Amino acid sequence: MSAEPLWKRLRMEKWEKHGVSPEDGKVLTKLLQDLAAKKEVRAMKASQKLWTLLRANPSFSGAVRPYLQEIFHISEPAVRDEINDLIELG
């Protein structure tokens, strides 16, 4: 894991190298930042949107998996359950 904060690494991520368009990369960045939010409601909404996006674009799973695993460790139990479901999609 890098010494850079998560939000900064997400913004610096070159999503194109994972086959993700710049537009979808922006969406993924925002959703992953929201998933990592301390506010459970925001994180849960982000998990639902990520679920939909990953179901429609299974190829994104590999690109987001490391971030999901990292966010899992800083999340509340309810959000962890959602993250487990997201990880299992891929």
N, C-alpha and C positions, 0 to 999 in steps of 0.2 A: 504494500500500500504506500502511496506517495505521501509526502509531508504536506502537500497542498490540500486545502479543504475540499470536501466533496463537491460543493457547488462550483468551485473553480475548475476542477477536473472535468466536470460535466460540460461546462461551457467551452473548454478547450478540446473536448473529444472530437476527433475527426470521424464522424459517423459514416462518411462516404467510404472509408476503407472497409466498412462492414456491409456495404451494399445498401446503405440507408440514405435516402435523398436528404438534401439540406433542410427541406421543409419538415420532413418527418423527424430529422435529428433535433430540430428546435422543439418539436412536440415532445419527443422522448426526454430531452433535457428538462423541460418544465415539469413533466409528470414525475420523473425521478426525483427532482428537487422537492416537489410537493409530497411525494411518498416518504421522504426523509424528514418532513416537517414534524415539529413537536405536537402540533394540533392534530389530534386523532381524526377529526372529521375531514380535514384536508387530505390527510394521508389515505383515508379510506376511499374518498372520491377519486384520488389519483390511482389507487389500485384498481378500481372498477374501470376507469378509462384505459389503463395499461392492459388490463385483461382483454378488452375489446380490440385494442390496437394489435396486441400480440396474436390474438386469434385470427385476425384478418391478415397479418404479416408474420407468419411463423419464423421467417428468416431473421427477424429482429431479435429473437430470443438469445442467440449467442452474444450479441453485442451488449445486451442489458444485464445478462446473468451476473457478471462480476459486481455490478453496481447493486443489484438486488441482494446479493449475498452480503455485501458491505452494509447496506441499509438495514437488513435483517437484524444485525447485531446492535443497532442503536434504536430499534423500534419497540413500541409497546406490544404486549402479547397479542392483542387483537389484530394489530397490523402485521405481526409476524405470521399469523395464520394466512393472511391474504398474500403475503410475499411467498410463502411456501407454495400456494396455489399457482402463483405466477411462475415460479421456478419450474414447477412440474409441467407447465405448458410446453416447455422446450425440451 
